[in-house]
């Protein structure tokens, strides 16, 4: 006695629904990837034509010690005096640059205050930790 099942298993697969989903995902990822802003630092690299080199003596060194004590080339100053002192030291220099040295225990806020003073005057800042 041969029993046959009335339900047949189909061995074909409809790909039209799958291709629609793939194209929608492709469009979604293309749109969202253009909206992502890179988390990178903007670096100014020297070009081939730039030849101006400042000597080490022309670059003032600002050191931030623990306790928010600021020194410029070894002389202790307050944050309010920093702007005028830098203007006097860097007057007449093309592309003025300052070097900021920080102690490991210095808070980020203290370093940012120094960088804000430099940004107001359009100075290039080189930051280094002692």
TIFIVO-566921 format. One record per residue: residue in three letters; z, y, x of N, C-alpha, C, O in turn. Coordinates in pm, whole numbers, plus 50000, padded with zeros to 5 digits. Layout:
N
alaZYXZYXZYXZYX/...
END
This chain:
130
unk500004988650083500005000050000500005012450090500945014650167/unk499015019950081498835031750165499315043950089498725047949989/unk500385049850138500925062050076500415074150153500555074850275/unk499855083350083499345095550146500175107450098500535108549981/unk500445116050192501205128150158500275138550098499145140350143/unk500765145249996499945155649933499995168750013499115177149998/unk500995170350096501125182650178500465180250313500865171350388/unk499495188150341498805186850470499285197650565499525209050523/unk499425194450689499805204050793498525209850848497645202650896/unk498435223150842497245229850893497415232451042498485236951084/unk496435229951118496525231651263495865244651311495665246351432/unk495515253651223494955266551265496025277451248496965275951170/unk495865288251321496865299051324496115312251309495135314651379/unk496565320751219495925333751195496455343851297497655346951297/unk495595348951380495985358351485495915372951440496335381751516/unk495415375651324495235389651284496565396951271496645408651310/unk497575390651220498895397151211499505399551347500165409751368/unk499305390251439499865391551574499175402851651499855410051725/unk497895404451638497195415151709497605428751656497685438351732/unk497875429851527498345442651471499685446451534499895458051570/unk500585436851546501905439651605501765443551751502455452651797/unk500905436951825500705440051967500155454151983500615461552070/unk499185458051903498635471451912499655482051873499695492651935/unk500465479551773501515489151736502545490651847502975501851876/unk502935479651910503865480552022503255487852141503935495552209/unk501995485552166501305492452275501275507452252501545515152345/unk500965511652132500955525952099502355531852110502525542852160/unk503355524552063504735529252069505175531452214505745541852246/unk504915521952303505335523252442504535533952516505055540452606/unk503285535852480502515546352543503035560152504503095569152588/unk503425561852380503955574752335505335577452393505605588652438/unk506205567552393507565569952442507625571252593508525578052643/unk506725565152667506765566452813506375580452859506795584652966/unk505595587652781505235601352819506365611152791506355622152846/unk507315607552709508425616452675509585615452772510475623852769/unk509595605452857510695603352950510545612953068509495613453132/unk511605620653095511605629753209512155622353330513145615253318/unk511535623853445512035616853564513345622853612513535635053606/unk514245614453659515525618853712515445619453863516115611753933/unk514655628453913514465629554057514765643754101514685653154022/unk515105645254225515345658354282514025664654325513135657854377/unk513915677354302512725684454349512945687954496513915694654532/unk512045683154578512175685554721511025694254769509875692254730/unk511345703654851510325712254911509995706555048510805707255140/unk508825700955060508385695455187507475705555256506685712355189/unk507555706655386506725716455455505265712355451504925700555462/unk504425722355435502995719655437502485721255580503225725455669/unk501235717955600500665718355734500575732655786500675734755907/unk500395742355698500215756155741501525763255774501495773755838/unk502645757855732503925764555759504325762355904504445750955950/unk504525773255974504885772256114506205779456141506785777856249/unk506705787256045507915794856068509105785356080509385777555989/unk509775786256191510935777756218512115786856247512055795456335/unk513185784956173514375792556199515205785256303515375773056296/unk515715792756398516575786456496517945784056434518275789856330/unk518715775656496520035772056444520955784256435521835784756350/unk520755794056524521615805856522521305814956404522165822956365/unk520105814156346519755822556232520285816956100520345824256001/unk520675804256096521115797955972522635798855964523335792656045/unk523165806455868524615806955855525165793855800524565787555712/unk526315789755852526955777455810528155780855722529085787555766/unk528115776055598529205778255504529965765055493529375754855457/unk531245765255524532065753255518533065754755405533775764755396/unk533115744555319534075744455209535155734355245534885722355255/unk536355739355265537485730755301538255726955175538035732555067/unk539175717455189540005713855075540865725755035541235733955120/unk541165726854909541905738354859541005750154830541495761354817/unk539705748054820538705758354788538655769554890538305780854855/unk538985766755016538895776655123537475776555177536935765955210/unk536865788555186535465789955227535435797355361536085807655378/unk534645791955455534435798955581532935800355605532145791355575/unk532555811955659531175814555698531165816655848531705826455899/unk530555807255919530505807356065531905808856126532095816156223/unk532865801856068534235801656120535135812556067536335812456097/unk534625821855989535425832955936535775830055791534865827955710/unk537055830055755537505827155619537225839055529537575850455561/unk536585836255415536235846755319536555841755178536885830155158/unk536445850855080536575846854940535185845054882534185848854942/unk535135839054763533855836454699533145849454662531915850054665/unk533905859954627533295872854591532635879554711531675887054694/unk533115876954831532555883054951531335875455003530605880555089/unk531105863554953530045854955008528655861054992527885860955087/unk528325866254875527005871754850526625883054944525575882355009/unk527445893354955527115904355047527055900055194526225905155270/unk527915890755234527895886055373526585878755402525965880755507/unk526155870155308524895863055328523715872555330522775870655407/unk523745882855244522655892655243522555899955377521455902555426/unk523705903255436523695910055566523165900855676522395905155761/unk523565888155674523155878755779521685874955767521025872455868/unk521165874355644519805869355622518805880355589517685877255546/unk519165892855608518225903655577517085903455678517315902355799/unk515875904555628514705904955714514175891255755513185890555828/unk514795880655710514335867155747513485861755633513875862055516/unk512305856855669511415850955568511905836855537512255829355629/unk511945833055411512455820155363513865817555415514065808255493/unk514845825455373516205823755425516805810355383516605805655271/unk517555804455474518175791455454519635792255491520005798855589/unk520485785455413521895784355448522255769655454521645761255388/unk523275766455536523755752955550525155752355492526025760255531/unk525395743155397526695741855332527295728455374526735717855347/unk528455729155438529185717155479530405715855391531135725555370/unk530655703855339531805701755250532675690655305532185680955363/unk533965692155286534905681555319534835670955210534455674055097/unk535185658455241535115647855139536005650355017535715645454908/unk537075657955035537995660254922537625672254837538335675354741/unk536545679154869536125691054795535505686854662534735677254655/unk535855694254556535295691154424533835695954417533415704754492/unk533115689954327531705693454309531585707754259530625714754293/unk532525712254179532495725754125532495736454233531815746654220/unk533255734054341533275743854452531915744654520531445755654552/unk531285733254541529955733254603528915739654512528005746554559/unk529045737554382528095743354286528225758554284527225765554269/unk529445763754298529615778254302528865784454420528245794954407/unk528935777854535528225782754654526715781954629525985791254663/unk526265770854570524835769354544524345779354440523185783554445/unk525195783154345524815793454248524625807054315523705814454281/unk525495810254411525345822854485524025822754561523325832854566/unk523675811354621522415810154694521215810554600520185816354634/unk521345804554482520225804354386519955818354331518805821754305/unk521005826454312520815840154264519995848354362519255857454323/unk520125845254491519435852954594518195845654648517565850254743/unk517845834454586516655826554622516705821554766515715822454839/unk517865816254806518025810254938517825795254927518115789154824/unk517315789255033517235774755042518555769555093519125775055187/unk519055758755030520365753455065520195739655126519485731155072/unk520865737455239520945724255300522405719955286523305726555339/unk522635708955214523985704455183524305692255265523515682855273/unk525495692355328525915681055411527415679255396528165688955380/unk527835666755402529265663755394529795661255534529155654555615/unk530975666755562531585664855694531995650555716532515647155822/
END
